Amino acid sequence: MKILILGASQVGVSIAEVLVGEENDVTVVDVDSDILQALQNRLDIRTVIGSAAHPSVLRTAGAEDASLILAVTNNDQVNLVACQIAEAFFATPTKIARLRSNEYLNNPELFTNESGFHVDVVISPEKIVRDHITRLIEFPGALQVLDFADGLVQLVGVKAVAGGALINCPLEELKEHMPGVETRVAAIYRDGEVITPKSETVIKEEDEVFFVAAREHIRKVMREMRGLSDKTKRIFIAGGGNIGLNLARELERKGYSVKLIEVKASRAEKIAESIGNTIVLNGDAADASLLLQENIEAADVFCAVTEKDEINILSANLAKQLGAKRVMALVNKPAYVEHLQHKDIDVIISPRIATIGSVLAHIRRGDVVAVHSLRRGRAEAIEAIAHGDASSSKVIGKGVRQIPFPEGTGVGAIVRDKQVIIPDKNTIIEPEDHVIIFMDDKSCIADVEALFQVSATFI
């Protein structure tokens, strides 16, 4: 697929890295020649220097035959203008724009009205990260909480701890422990290695377990995996940027007790004037005396979301040492995510990984409607729709065990007419089923996509 990425921002570069690795034809446009040169030195891409809002620059970049334009500069207006030009001059099939301002995000009619902006998909990394953190807070102990089929199904990653009823039990006994609850263990990670779940597989303490279940059953499965956990009430947020402020508003709306720490006095004052019951503190989140003064030892969650990775890592580690029950840190730099050992940090949040899925869902072949990266991008879970019939589809009319999925790939759940089915060996795929698939190695994605592509004879 030929793809134009407008803006060599952190989001743009991260997406370029993934797309190049999946053998797409990628061109990146930016005004900074040094950034483009450094990018070209390490990735097999084409680069064009210039403004993404200029028709001539887009033409030079190859917009005339691009399948998708991804406008992710740090300027909302430039992204919107680029999408308008792509529609008016080049009739680009798919136009995705990154937007940050709530003035745009809170007015969706701007993109649905024919006279509005010609943007097919709006993405907001800040909103995606906010929602990701909110779900982690709502499910104490979760490492990842991912939605499929409009939230009817969730895939949750959780670390098994002492006290959980499922510890040292084979998977075939799941139903005995949870009568009436249908769930499927999609993968188990032990000491960094993936274990393909089988009926005789035993869950051990410290295993990272990814399981799929209907939304209403998630908490029951987590209790069996981790034992009883206290309800989250008190939350500290370090950083009053867009993510921190919007996260505080969302958590406040959900009834949590929130304290927000912002280092800039003017910004702290502005936040205090615009927010309801959140306590706003002006100070350094890595100041032990401030944290102790504000009773950090009573915090259920400490979440560091400043604009600096180093501050997030330092303050989260400090908060944990001072008694916070659970700490999270926002980390942008891939090297920090991949290579540092964050022993005292419960959850590392990568905006790069959280955001990429919302883009990949519009690039995947076959009718893939949702994509989520797992295990720092090494694994993937997708939601694909089975179209066609038994003669035109490779999956319809077949049992899940009959479908030639690549090794390490499995069906976690099926949604049919809004009913969640945890499949067994006799479950048959029917037309329009939403199939949630887990892959412990994302390199096999092309083979999985091919299974859900309808043959040319289907009309």
Secondary structure, DSSP 8 states (H G I E B T S, - for coil): -EEEEE--SHHHHHHHHHHHHTT-EEEEEES-HHHHHHHHHHSS-EEEES-TT-HHHHHHHTGGG-SEEEE--S-HHHHHHHHHHHHHHH--SEEEEE---HHHHT-THHHHSTTS---SEEE-HHHHHHHHHHHHHHSTTEEEEEEETTTTEEEEEEE--TT-TTTT-BGGGHHHHSTT--EEEEEEEETTEEE---TT-B--TT-EEEEEEEGGGHHHHHHHHH-------EEEEE--SHHHHHHHHHHHHTT-EEEEEES-HHHHHHHHHH-SS-EEEES-TT-HHHHHHTTGGG-SEEEE--S-HHHHHHHHHHHHHTT-SEEEEE---HHHHHH---TT-SEEE-HHHHHHHHHHTTT-SSSEEEEEEETTTTEEEEEEE--S-TTT-SSTTSBTTTS---TTEEEEEEEETTEEE---TT-B--TT-EEEEEESSGGGHHHHHHHTS--TT--
